[in-house]
Amino acid sequence: MQLKSVLVLSLALTYSAFIMAQQPGPAPKPEEIVAAKTVMNNVYDSFVNIIPYVYADKNAADLLKDSANQKALIKNLTEISHAFQGAKHVEFFQKPGFRPSLETINTHLDETINSIKSQNFVFAQSRLKAVTALCVSCHSALPESISQNAFGDALNKEKRGKFESDFAYANYLYLVRRFSEADFYFELAIKAALEKADAQMMPDHELSGSLRRVLSIYTKITFNPDKAEAILKKYIDHKNMPKAMKEIMAGWLKNLSEWKKFDPRKVKSVTSFVDKYLAPLESKRDQLAMGQKDVTLLISAGVLSKYLTDHPQGKMTPEILYWLSIAERRLSTSYFFSLSDLYLKDCITLYPKSAWAKKCYQEYEDNITFGFSGSKGTDIPSEEKKELERLKKVLK
């Protein structure tokens, strides 16, 4: 249990090691790297125990109804919860890029455990998937080489046969950052989905999900627009490709073409990057909502997350938090778990004197108002109203 209590620290160290290798700064201590690998191998065994409940779409309910399974699952989730709660004192996780993930996963783990205890199995599996998606939100910024160093031989334990589909196994590989292998199985899932697809119907979640995951691998994670383009072109004209999906893919290809000459390694000024690629999107919110700028948001999220991790106290931090929230809100609907509102809250509470804090507050207020608006008007819960009042008082 003591080793597991530093789960999040190990992720931070591996992430930090990757960033330090590309940008100036003090290298992590050798003993920290060794400790990180040891921790990740120990924690991995606990995570493996919840895999069947996360990815088994067909028989998850039956698994959860078994009392012995419930006890085992609650035990594993409780241990993971303790691990994350124990990371609150770790200084690294007070950095803006990690605070939202830590805060959110603690809440979701508690809610998942409570849903199992109350026999709400549909909600329980939904929460398990949400927790996994939250992990992906952080893990997707790491390259494959770091994941191999962090998990070591433990990753070789889980084979395709343990999963009910190529799509489920691909998502697992994506979660543990084995991106090359994930790509292979996502493509198997794409081919299988296309065999039973109907061009006149909406795409099923395995087809659209696999295509989106592959796109994120070669934009946000490894940045290889040529590879992304080649994969999209391989499938876009398939006779069974649903028309709606084909239109989305055409938009991705158009957006990808705008990034052909870009090299993330040559970004010298984040200010210039934001001014060139993100600031113009303020007047194009309709295009964001339609997914026409998903590639831009994916690439930008990757660039900004890496910068924020390496420069947590920089002058650009509140502005970066604002733009990460914009990217998260759009991408969370299809790609990752959303940390959008939490980025905005950090922008407000950690940088109340910044002009961007007021902008973050307005964005947060607009999101809350829109979220609780309907045909009968706007009905914001009292808890949310109190939170809005609290955040407004923080502004200076």
C-alpha positions in Angstrom: 0.0 0.0 0.0 2.9 2.4 0.8 4.3 2.0 -2.7 1.0 2.5 -4.3 0.5 5.8 -2.4 3.0 7.4 -4.8 1.3 6.3 -8.0 0.8 9.8 -9.2 4.4 10.8 -8.4 5.7 8.1 -10.6 3.6 9.4 -13.5 5.0 12.9 -12.9 8.6 11.7 -12.8 8.3 9.9 -16.1 6.5 12.9 -17.6 9.1 15.2 -16.2 11.9 13.0 -17.6 10.5 13.3 -21.1 10.1 17.1 -20.9 13.6 17.6 -19.4 15.1 15.6 -22.3 13.7 18.1 -24.8 14.0 21.4 -23.0 16.6 23.1 -20.7 16.2 22.3 -17.0 17.5 20.1 -14.2 17.4 16.4 -14.9 15.5 14.2 -12.5 17.6 12.4 -9.9 18.6 8.7 -10.9 17.1 7.4 -7.7 13.8 9.1 -8.5 13.6 7.4 -11.9 14.4 4.0 -10.3 11.7 4.6 -7.7 9.2 5.6 -10.4 9.8 2.4 -12.3 9.4 0.3 -9.2 6.2 2.0 -8.2 4.7 1.7 -11.6 5.3 -2.0 -11.8 3.7 -2.4 -8.3 0.7 -0.2 -9.1 0.1 -1.8 -12.4 -0.9 -5.1 -10.8 -3.8 -3.3 -9.0 -4.9 -1.6 -12.1 -5.0 -4.9 -14.1 -7.6 -6.2 -11.7 -10.2 -3.6 -12.8 -9.7 -4.1 -16.5 -12.5 -6.6 -17.1 -15.0 -4.2 -15.6 -13.9 -1.3 -17.7 -13.8 -2.8 -21.1 -16.3 -5.6 -21.0 -19.3 -4.0 -22.7 -21.3 -7.2 -23.1 -21.0 -8.9 -19.7 -19.9 -6.1 -17.3 -23.3 -6.0 -15.6 -23.1 -9.7 -14.8 -19.6 -9.4 -13.5 -20.6 -6.5 -11.2 -23.6 -8.3 -9.8 -21.4 -11.1 -8.4 -20.9 -10.2 -4.7 -17.3 -11.6 -4.7 -16.5 -9.4 -7.7 -18.0 -6.4 -6.0 -15.8 -6.9 -2.9 -12.7 -7.4 -5.0 -13.4 -4.3 -7.2 -14.2 -2.1 -4.2 -10.9 -3.2 -2.6 -8.9 -2.4 -5.7 -10.6 1.0 -6.2 -10.1 1.9 -2.5 -6.4 1.1 -2.8 -6.1 3.3 -5.9 -8.1 6.0 -4.2 -5.8 6.0 -1.2 -2.9 6.2 -3.7 -4.2 9.4 -5.2 -5.2 10.9 -1.9 -1.7 10.3 -0.7 -0.3 12.3 -3.6 -1.9 15.6 -2.4 1.2 16.5 -0.4 3.5 16.0 -3.5 4.7 19.4 -4.6 4.8 18.4 -8.3 1.0 17.9 -8.3 0.3 21.4 -7.2 1.4 22.5 -10.7 -1.4 23.8 -12.8 -1.2 21.0 -15.4 -1.7 18.2 -12.9 -3.9 19.7 -10.1 -7.2 19.3 -12.1 -6.5 15.6 -12.8 -5.7 14.8 -9.2 -8.7 16.7 -7.9 -11.1 15.1 -10.3 -9.9 11.5 -10.1 -10.3 11.5 -6.3 -14.0 12.6 -6.7 -14.7 10.0 -9.4 -13.1 7.1 -7.5 -15.3 7.9 -4.5 -18.4 8.1 -6.7 -17.5 4.8 -8.4 -17.2 3.0 -5.1 -20.5 4.4 -3.9 -22.3 3.4 -7.0 -21.1 -0.2 -6.6 -22.1 -0.3 -3.0 -25.6 1.0 -4.0 -25.9 -1.7 -6.7 -26.1 0.9 -9.5 -24.0 -1.2 -11.9 -24.7 0.8 -15.1 -23.5 4.0 -13.4 -20.6 2.1 -11.9 -19.2 1.0 -15.2 -19.8 4.5 -16.7 -17.7 5.9 -13.8 -15.0 3.3 -14.3 -14.7 4.3 -18.0 -14.7 8.0 -16.9 -11.8 7.3 -14.6 -9.9 5.5 -17.3 -10.6 8.4 -19.7 -9.3 10.8 -17.1 -6.1 8.8 -16.9 -5.8 9.0 -20.7 -6.1 12.8 -20.5 -2.8 12.9 -18.7 -1.1 9.8 -20.2 -1.7 10.9 -23.8 1.0 13.5 -23.5 3.7 10.9 -22.9 5.7 9.1 -25.7 5.8 5.3 -25.9 9.4 5.1 -24.8 8.5 6.6 -21.4 5.7 4.2 -20.8 8.0 1.3 -21.5 10.5 2.6 -19.0 7.9 3.3 -16.4 6.0 0.0 -16.5 8.8 -2.3 -17.7 7.9 -5.9 -18.1 4.5 -5.6 -16.5 3.0 -4.5 -19.7 3.7 -7.9 -21.3 1.3 -9.6 -18.9 -1.9 -8.5 -20.6 -2.6 -10.2 -23.9 -5.4 -9.8 -26.5 -7.3 -12.9 -25.3 -8.2 -11.2 -22.0 -10.3 -8.6 -23.9 -13.6 -9.1 -25.7 -12.6 -7.1 -28.8 -9.8 -5.5 -30.6 -11.3 -2.1 -29.7 -11.2 -2.9 -26.0 -7.6 -4.1 -26.2 -6.6 -1.1 -28.3 -8.0 1.3 -25.6 -6.1 -0.6 -22.9 -2.9 -0.2 -25.0 -3.6 3.4 -25.5 -4.2 3.9 -21.7 -0.8 2.4 -20.9 0.8 4.5 -23.7 1.8 1.6 -26.0 0.7 3.8 -28.9 2.3 1.8 -31.8 0.5 -1.4 -30.8 -2.7 0.6 -30.0 -2.7 1.9 -33.6 -2.5 -1.7 -34.9 -5.5 -2.9 -32.9 -7.5 0.3 -33.5 -7.1 -0.3 -37.3 -8.3 -3.9 -36.8 -11.3 -2.5 -35.0 -11.9 0.0 -37.9 -11.8 -2.8 -40.5 -14.1 -5.0 -38.5 -16.6 -2.1 -37.9 -16.6 -1.2 -41.6 -17.5 -4.8 -42.6 -20.8 -4.4 -40.8 -21.3 -0.6 -41.3 -24.0 1.1 -43.4 -23.0 4.1 -45.4 -26.4 5.7 -44.8 -26.4 5.1 -41.0 -24.5 6.9 -38.2 -21.1 5.3 -37.4 -21.0 3.0 -34.3 -18.8 4.0 -31.3 -16.0 1.5 -32.2 -15.6 3.0 -35.7 -15.7 6.6 -34.7 -13.8 6.0 -31.4 -11.0 4.1 -33.2 -10.5 6.8 -35.9 -10.4 9.6 -33.2 -7.9 7.7 -31.1 -5.6 7.1 -34.1 -5.9 10.8 -35.0 -4.9 11.8 -31.5 -1.9 9.5 -31.5 -0.4 11.3 -34.5 -1.4 14.8 -33.6 -1.3 15.3 -29.8 1.1 12.6 -28.9 3.7 11.8 -31.5 3.0 14.5 -34.1 3.1 12.8 -37.4 0.5 14.5 -39.7 1.6 12.5 -42.7 0.9 9.2 -40.9 -2.5 10.5 -39.7 -3.3 11.6 -43.3 -2.3 8.2 -44.7 -4.5 6.3 -42.3 -7.5 8.5 -42.8 -7.2 8.3 -46.6 -6.9 4.5 -46.3 -10.5 4.3 -45.0 -12.4 7.4 -46.0 -13.5 6.0 -49.4 -14.5 2.6 -48.1 -17.9 1.7 -49.5 -19.4 1.2 -46.1 -18.0 4.3 -44.4 -21.0 6.2 -43.0 -21.6 9.5 -44.8 -21.5 11.4 -41.5 -18.1 10.0 -40.5 -16.8 10.6 -44.0 -17.6 14.3 -43.7 -15.9 14.5 -40.3 -12.8 12.8 -41.7 -12.7 15.2 -44.7 -12.6 18.0 -42.2 -9.7 16.4 -40.3 -7.8 16.0 -43.6 -8.3 19.6 -44.4 -7.2 20.7 -40.9 -4.2 18.4 -41.1 -3.0 20.0 -44.3 -2.6 23.3 -42.4 0.0 21.7 -40.1 2.3 20.0 -42.7 5.2 22.4 -42.2 4.8 22.7 -38.4 7.5 21.2 -36.1 6.6 21.3 -32.4 10.4 21.0 -31.6 10.9 24.4 -33.1 8.3 26.3 -31.0 10.5 29.0 -29.4 7.7 31.3 -28.2 4.4 30.0 -26.7 3.1 33.6 -27.0 3.6 33.5 -30.8 2.2 30.0 -31.0 -1.0 31.1 -29.2 -1.3 34.3 -31.3 -0.9 32.4 -34.5 -3.0 29.2 -34.0 -5.4 29.8 -31.1 -6.3 33.4 -30.8 -8.0 33.4 -34.2 -10.3 30.7 -33.0 -12.1 33.1 -30.6 -14.2 34.3 -33.5 -14.7 30.8 -34.9 -16.5 29.1 -32.0 -19.0 27.6 -34.5 -16.2 25.8 -36.3 -14.9 24.5 -32.9 -18.3 23.1 -32.0 -18.6 21.3 -35.3 -15.2 19.7 -34.9 -13.6 21.5 -37.9 -10.6 22.5 -35.8 -10.1 19.3 -33.8 -6.6 18.7 -35.3 -5.6 22.3 -34.3 -6.9 21.7 -30.7 -5.2 18.3 -30.4 -1.8 19.6 -31.5 -2.2 22.8 -29.4 -3.2 20.8 -26.3 0.0 18.7 -26.7 2.2 21.8 -27.1 0.7 23.7 -24.3 0.6 20.8 -21.8 4.2 20.2 -22.3 5.1 23.8 -21.9 2.9 24.2 -18.8 4.6 21.2 -17.1 8.0 22.6 -17.7 7.1 26.2 -16.9 4.3 26.1 -14.2 4.9 29.6 -12.9 5.5 31.4 -16.2 3.7 34.6 -17.1 1.8 32.7 -19.7 0.3 30.2 -17.3 -3.2 31.7 -16.8 -3.6 32.2 -20.6 -2.5 28.6 -21.2 -5.0 27.4 -18.7 -7.7 29.3 -20.5 -6.8 27.8 -23.9 -6.4 24.3 -22.4 -10.0 24.7 -21.1 -11.2 25.6 -24.6 -9.5 22.6 -26.1 -10.7 20.3 -23.4 -14.3 21.3 -23.6 -14.5 20.4 -27.3 -12.2 17.4 -27.3 -13.8 15.8 -24.2 -17.0 15.1 -26.2 -15.2 12.6 -28.3 -11.6 12.1 -27.4 -10.8 12.5 -23.7 -12.2 13.2 -20.2 -12.9 16.9 -19.8 -10.9 19.0 -17.3 -12.1 22.2 -18.9 -13.9 23.7 -15.9 -11.1 22.8 -13.5 -8.6 24.5 -15.7 -10.7 27.6 -15.6 -11.0 27.4 -11.8 -7.3 27.2 -11.4 -6.9 30.1 -13.8 -9.2 32.2 -11.5 -8.0 31.1 -8.1 -4.3 30.8 -8.7 -4.0 34.0 -10.8 -6.7 36.3 -9.6 -4.8 39.5 -10.6 -4.3 38.4 -14.2 -6.6 39.8 -16.9 -7.0 36.2 -18.0 -8.7 35.4 -14.7 -11.6 37.6 -15.6 -11.8 35.9 -19.0 -11.6 32.5 -17.4 -14.4 33.4 -15.0 -16.6 34.6 -17.9 -16.0 31.4 -19.8 -16.8 29.3 -16.7 -20.0 31.3 -16.0 -21.1 30.9 -19.7 -20.5 27.2 -19.5 -22.5 26.8 -16.3 -25.4 28.9 -17.7 -25.5 27.0 -20.9 -25.2 23.7 -19.2 -28.3 24.3 -17.1 -30.4 26.0 -19.7 -33.3 24.3 -21.5 -36.7 24.8 -23.0 -38.0 26.0 -19.7 -35.3 28.6 -19.2 -32.2 28.5 -17.0 -32.2 26.7 -13.7 -28.8 26.8 -12.1 -28.5 24.6 -8.9 -27.8 26.5 -5.7 -24.5 24.8 -5.2 -23.3 26.0 -8.6 -24.6 29.5 -7.8 -22.5 29.5 -4.6 -19.5 28.4 -6.6 -19.9 31.2 -9.1 -20.2 33.7 -6.2 -17.1 32.3 -4.6 -15.0 32.5 -7.8 -16.3 36.0 -8.5 -15.1 37.2 -5.1 -11.6 35.8 -5.8 -11.1 38.1 -8.7 -9.1 41.3 -8.0 
